[in-house]
Amino acid sequence: MTVLTTAFDGIAPLHQPIMVLALRGLFDIAEVATDAVDTLAEGRIAPVAAYIDPDPFFDFTQERPQVEFDDNDERCIRWPCNEFRIARFPGMAHDLVLLAGVEPHLRYATFADAIVTVAQELGCEVIVTLGAAPEAAPHTRPAQVVGSSTNDGLVRALGLSRPRYQGVTGLVGVLQERLDHAGLPAVSLRVGVPHYLGNAKHPQASAALLRHLEHVLGVPTGHGALTEDALRWRSLHDEAVAEDPQAGRYVEMLEREYDRRLEAAIPTGDDLAAEFEKFLREQRPDQ
C-alpha cells in the first residue's frame, strides 16, 4: 500500500530548506504547536508537496472524519489531514517545509518513515519538531521554550540538552529515532502551557515557539499576528482565575517560583542564529 502521495516533480529547487512540523495530539496541548505551524503558512502561497493517506493510520472512532459543505454547496468528507506545504522566503536564509498535522493512532514506524522520505526528497537540512506540554507555570509570565537534540553539533551550537526521557512516547519519539538512523539532524522544541488552563487556547505559547524559530532560522514567522489573540485570551484566563481565590493564590505562588528561575531555557538572538548557520555550513558537502 502506498501511503505517501507526492508532487515533487513540479517543485522548483528550495533554498536550504528546513522542515518544521507539529502534530495535534497528546504532545500538543491546546493545539499550541500546530497553531504555530499554521501561522507560519498564513498569508503566503504554500502549495502542497506531499500528503499522507489517513486510512491506514487512524482509528476513526477516535479521530472521526467530518462532513462539510464545499464552495459549491455539496457535501464532502474531511479526513484527518497530514499535508506537507512549501513556504518560500525569498532573500531569507531558508525556505520551509511545513507539516501541521494529526498524530496517528496506528503504524507509527510507517508514518515516521513517510516524513523521513519527504525530508530526504526535498533536501531538508534540519527537521524541527514543535510540541506543547502542560507545566506548573503561570499564565501571567512569558511562556518558556526548551529544546533538545541527539545531534552533538546542534547541542553545542544552540545550547540544547540531550534527551534523557525514558518511557511512553508518541509519534515524535519514533520519528526522532528514524531521523537519527537516516543521518538527518533534528531539533525538538517544546513550550510549557499552564496546566490549570486545561485545553483553553494559549496563543502566547504559540508566539513563544515562533519567536524562537525566527531567532534561529532567520525567517519571519508572523508571531506578531498572534498579539491580539494573545491579549484576548490573557483577559479570559485572568477572568477565570479571578473567580476562584484559591486559584489566584496558586498563580501567585507559580509567579514567585517562575521569577526565581533562569530567564530562558535556550539562548536567543543573533549569536544563536549565527551558530545555527555555522552548523549548517559544516554539514554541507560542498563547504
Backbone torsions as a table, in degrees:
resi	resn	phi	psi	omega
1	MET	NA	130.3	176.0
2	THR	-87.3	118.2	-176.9
3	VAL	-101.1	-13.5	-176.1
4	LEU	-117.0	123.0	174.9
5	THR	-108.5	129.5	-174.1
6	THR	-124.1	158.1	174.0
7	ALA	-134.1	44.9	-174.8
8	PHE	-68.5	-31.1	-173.8
9	ASP	-61.6	-30.5	-177.1
10	GLY	-91.5	9.7	-175.8
11	ILE	-101.5	124.7	174.6
12	ALA	-65.7	153.6	-178.4
13	PRO	-53.2	140.0	178.9
14	LEU	-91.7	153.0	-179.7
15	HIS	-93.4	104.3	175.9
16	GLN	41.8	60.7	-170.1
17	PRO	-70.6	148.1	172.9
18	ILE	-120.6	135.1	174.5
19	MET	-92.2	131.4	175.9
20	VAL	-123.1	124.2	-175.9
21	LEU	-139.4	152.0	173.8
22	ALA	-147.9	144.9	-177.7
23	LEU	-126.4	123.8	178.3
24	ARG	-64.5	132.7	-178.8
25	GLY	160.2	-153.8	-174.3
26	LEU	-58.3	-34.0	-174.7
27	PHE	-101.9	24.1	174.4
28	ASP	-138.6	71.8	-177.6
29	ILE	-58.7	133.2	177.4
30	ALA	58.2	19.0	178.5
31	GLU	57.6	32.3	-178.8
32	VAL	-64.3	-44.6	-176.0
33	ALA	-72.9	-43.1	179.0
34	THR	-66.7	-34.2	174.1
35	ASP	-61.4	-37.3	179.1
36	ALA	-63.8	-44.8	-179.8
37	VAL	-66.6	-39.0	176.8
38	ASP	-59.4	-38.9	179.4
39	THR	-63.0	-35.8	178.3
40	LEU	-59.6	-31.5	-176.3
41	ALA	-92.9	-10.8	-175.7
42	GLU	-66.7	141.2	174.4
43	GLY	74.9	12.4	178.8
44	ARG	-140.2	155.7	174.7
45	ILE	-71.9	121.9	-177.2
46	ALA	-133.9	81.2	-176.3
47	PRO	-66.1	151.4	178.3
48	VAL	-78.8	125.4	178.9
49	ALA	-97.8	-24.0	-179.3
50	ALA	-167.9	159.3	172.8
51	TYR	-148.4	153.1	-179.1
52	ILE	-101.0	126.7	178.7
53	ASP	-61.8	124.6	-177.3
54	PRO	-73.1	-22.8	-167.0
55	ASP	-55.9	-43.0	-177.1
56	PRO	-78.4	-9.2	-165.3
57	PHE	-111.5	-8.3	-172.1
58	PHE	-124.8	143.6	166.8
59	ASP	-89.5	105.3	-171.6
60	PHE	-76.2	-0.7	167.7
61	THR	-83.2	-14.6	178.1
62	GLN	-102.3	-41.1	178.0
63	GLU	-117.7	84.2	-171.0
64	ARG	-77.7	139.8	171.5
65	PRO	-66.8	161.8	-179.2
66	GLN	-121.3	143.0	175.5
67	VAL	-95.3	134.7	-177.6
68	GLU	-140.2	170.5	172.3
69	PHE	-106.7	131.6	-179.6
70	ASP	-84.6	-172.7	-176.9
71	ASP	-63.9	-21.0	178.2
72	ASN	-95.6	12.7	178.9
73	ASP	63.4	31.0	176.0
74	GLU	-107.7	143.1	-179.4
75	ARG	-69.7	138.7	176.3
76	CYS	-145.7	160.8	-179.9
77	ILE	-103.6	129.7	175.2
78	ARG	-103.6	115.9	-177.9
79	TRP	-94.1	162.5	173.6
80	PRO	-54.0	129.2	-167.6
81	CYS	-110.8	127.1	172.9
82	ASN	-130.5	87.5	-177.8
83	GLU	-111.3	137.4	175.2
84	PHE	-95.6	122.7	-177.8
85	ARG	-115.8	149.4	179.9
86	ILE	-100.0	125.3	174.5
87	ALA	-119.2	113.8	-179.0
88	ARG	-95.4	142.8	179.5
89	PHE	-128.7	80.4	-176.5
90	PRO	-56.0	133.7	178.8
91	GLY	81.5	-4.3	179.6
92	MET	-98.1	177.5	-173.9
93	ALA	-70.1	-30.9	-172.4
94	HIS	-148.5	149.5	159.3
95	ASP	-89.9	161.3	-177.4
96	LEU	-122.2	145.5	168.6
97	VAL	-109.9	118.6	-170.1
98	LEU	-111.5	136.9	171.4
99	LEU	-134.5	109.9	170.1
100	ALA	-111.4	95.3	-169.8
101	GLY	-125.1	-156.1	-176.9
102	VAL	-126.6	129.6	178.3
103	GLU	-64.7	131.4	-178.8
104	PRO	-74.6	164.6	174.9
105	HIS	-94.4	-26.0	-170.0
106	LEU	-130.9	159.6	170.4
107	ARG	53.6	53.4	-179.5
108	TYR	-55.6	-43.9	-175.4
109	ALA	-63.0	-43.2	-179.8
110	THR	-65.8	-41.4	178.7
111	PHE	-63.1	-45.2	179.4
112	ALA	-62.9	-39.8	179.4
113	ASP	-62.9	-34.2	177.7
114	ALA	-64.2	-40.2	177.7
115	ILE	-64.5	-42.9	179.2
116	VAL	-61.3	-40.9	179.3
117	THR	-60.1	-45.4	179.2
118	VAL	-62.2	-44.7	179.9
119	ALA	-59.9	-42.1	-179.3
120	GLN	-69.3	-45.4	-176.2
121	GLU	-65.3	-33.3	-179.0
122	LEU	-92.7	0.9	174.9
123	GLY	71.9	33.6	-178.8
124	CYS	-66.7	130.9	-177.2
125	GLU	-81.7	-32.5	179.2
126	VAL	-146.1	147.9	174.1
127	ILE	-113.0	127.0	179.4
128	VAL	-113.4	119.8	175.5
129	THR	-101.6	137.2	179.6
130	LEU	-112.1	143.0	177.3
131	GLY	-148.4	170.0	178.4
132	ALA	-143.5	135.1	-176.0
133	ALA	-134.7	146.4	176.6
134	PRO	-68.3	135.8	179.9
135	GLU	-140.3	161.6	174.4
136	ALA	-79.9	76.6	-177.0
137	ALA	-134.5	145.5	-179.0
138	PRO	-82.2	143.3	178.9
139	HIS	-74.3	-9.1	-177.9
140	THR	-88.3	2.0	-179.9
141	ARG	-122.1	158.6	177.9
142	PRO	-58.3	138.0	177.8
143	ALA	-66.9	138.4	-178.1
144	GLN	-99.5	140.5	-180.0
145	VAL	-112.2	133.6	174.8
146	VAL	-119.5	150.9	-177.2
147	GLY	-134.1	152.7	176.9
148	SER	-146.3	160.4	177.5
149	SER	-159.6	150.2	173.3
150	THR	-92.3	-3.2	-179.4
151	ASN	-89.1	119.3	-175.4
152	ASP	-60.1	-39.1	-179.8
153	GLY	-63.3	-42.0	178.3
154	LEU	-69.9	-36.7	177.3
155	VAL	-58.9	-44.8	-179.9
156	ARG	-71.3	-42.7	-174.8
157	ALA	-67.6	-38.3	-172.9
158	LEU	-108.2	2.3	-179.7
159	GLY	65.9	36.2	-178.4
160	LEU	-87.7	167.7	171.9
161	SER	-99.5	161.3	171.2
162	ARG	-89.7	139.4	-178.3
163	PRO	-63.0	132.4	179.7
164	ARG	-117.0	-3.0	-175.4
165	TYR	-66.7	139.1	170.4
166	GLN	-130.8	133.6	179.6
167	GLY	146.0	-161.7	-178.2
168	VAL	-60.8	137.3	-179.2
169	THR	-131.2	175.4	178.4
170	GLY	-119.0	-162.9	-178.4
171	LEU	-58.9	-40.2	-177.2
172	VAL	-63.1	-37.0	175.9
173	GLY	-61.8	-42.6	176.9
174	VAL	-65.8	-41.2	179.7
175	LEU	-61.3	-42.3	-179.9
176	GLN	-59.1	-41.1	179.2
177	GLU	-65.9	-40.0	179.2
178	ARG	-66.1	-39.8	178.6
179	LEU	-65.1	-41.0	177.1
180	ASP	-57.4	-46.8	-178.0
181	HIS	-66.2	-30.2	179.8
182	ALA	-83.8	-5.5	-179.8
183	GLY	74.5	25.2	179.7
184	LEU	-101.0	120.6	179.1
185	PRO	-63.8	141.3	-178.0
186	ALA	-141.4	147.9	176.0
187	VAL	-126.9	138.1	174.9
188	SER	-112.5	121.3	176.3
189	LEU	-113.1	133.3	-179.6
190	ARG	-133.4	134.6	178.5
191	VAL	-108.3	142.9	177.8
192	GLY	-86.9	135.8	179.6
193	VAL	-120.0	132.2	-179.0
194	PRO	-52.3	121.2	-173.4
195	HIS	-65.7	-27.7	-176.0
196	TYR	-75.2	-6.7	177.9
197	LEU	-86.7	-5.7	-179.2
198	GLY	62.9	-131.4	-179.1
199	ASN	-100.5	20.2	176.9
200	ALA	-64.1	142.3	179.1
201	LYS	-57.2	147.5	-178.9
202	HIS	-143.0	71.5	-178.1
203	PRO	-60.8	-22.4	175.8
204	GLN	-60.5	-37.4	178.7
205	ALA	-72.4	-37.7	175.7
206	SER	-60.9	-42.6	179.3
207	ALA	-64.0	-35.7	178.8
208	ALA	-63.0	-42.6	176.4
209	LEU	-60.2	-43.7	-177.5
210	LEU	-68.0	-36.5	177.7
211	ARG	-62.8	-42.2	178.3
212	HIS	-63.9	-42.1	177.9
213	LEU	-61.0	-42.3	-178.4
214	GLU	-63.1	-41.4	177.7
215	HIS	-59.8	-43.6	-172.2
216	VAL	-81.3	-45.0	-171.3
217	LEU	-86.1	-21.2	-179.8
218	GLY	73.2	26.3	175.8
219	VAL	-124.3	147.6	178.5
220	PRO	-69.8	128.2	-175.9
221	THR	-101.3	-8.3	178.5
222	GLY	75.3	21.0	-177.6
223	HIS	-63.5	-25.7	178.9
224	GLY	-63.1	-24.5	179.8
225	ALA	-67.5	-15.0	-179.2
226	LEU	-91.4	-2.9	-174.1
227	THR	-59.2	-49.4	-177.8
228	GLU	-62.3	-43.9	178.1
229	ASP	-63.2	-40.3	-179.7
230	ALA	-63.1	-41.7	178.7
231	LEU	-64.9	-40.2	-179.3
232	ARG	-65.0	-45.3	179.6
233	TRP	-70.5	-32.2	175.4
234	ARG	-61.0	-41.1	178.4
235	SER	-63.2	-42.0	178.8
236	LEU	-65.4	-40.6	177.8
237	HIS	-64.0	-42.8	178.7
238	ASP	-59.3	-43.7	-179.3
239	GLU	-63.4	-41.6	-179.2
240	ALA	-63.8	-41.7	-179.8
241	VAL	-69.9	-37.7	-178.1
242	ALA	-63.6	-24.4	-179.5
243	GLU	-75.7	-11.2	-176.4
244	ASP	-130.2	103.2	-178.9
245	PRO	-55.6	-36.2	179.7
246	GLN	-66.1	-39.5	177.3
247	ALA	-64.8	-37.6	178.2
248	GLY	-61.6	-42.5	178.8
249	ARG	-66.6	-35.9	178.6
250	TYR	-65.0	-42.3	178.9
251	VAL	-63.9	-39.5	177.7
252	GLU	-60.9	-39.6	177.3
253	MET	-64.0	-43.3	178.5
254	LEU	-63.1	-36.4	178.4
255	GLU	-62.6	-44.1	179.9
256	ARG	-63.0	-41.4	179.5
257	GLU	-66.8	-42.6	178.9
258	TYR	-58.7	-44.4	-175.7
259	ASP	-67.2	-17.6	177.7
260	ARG	-85.8	-14.0	-177.9
261	ARG	-79.5	169.3	172.9
262	LEU	-65.3	152.6	-174.7
263	GLU	-62.4	-35.4	-177.3
264	ALA	-147.5	153.8	179.4
265	ALA	-86.9	-26.6	175.7
266	ILE	-135.3	155.9	-177.8
267	PRO	-67.7	160.6	174.7
268	THR	-136.4	173.1	172.9
269	GLY	100.3	-172.9	-174.0
270	ASP	-62.8	-36.5	-179.5
271	ASP	-62.0	-39.4	179.8
272	LEU	-63.3	-46.8	179.4
273	ALA	-62.4	-40.7	-179.8
274	ALA	-63.0	-41.6	179.4
275	GLU	-66.7	-37.1	178.2
276	PHE	-63.9	-46.5	179.5
277	GLU	-64.5	-36.3	176.3
278	LYS	-61.9	-43.5	177.9
279	PHE	-59.6	-44.8	-178.8
280	LEU	-63.7	-41.8	179.0
281	ARG	-59.7	-38.7	-178.7
282	GLU	-69.3	-23.2	-179.2
283	GLN	-84.4	-21.6	-175.2
284	ARG	-74.7	133.4	-174.2
285	PRO	-65.2	-23.1	-177.0
286	ASP	-94.4	9.1	-177.7
287	GLN	-131.7	NA	NA
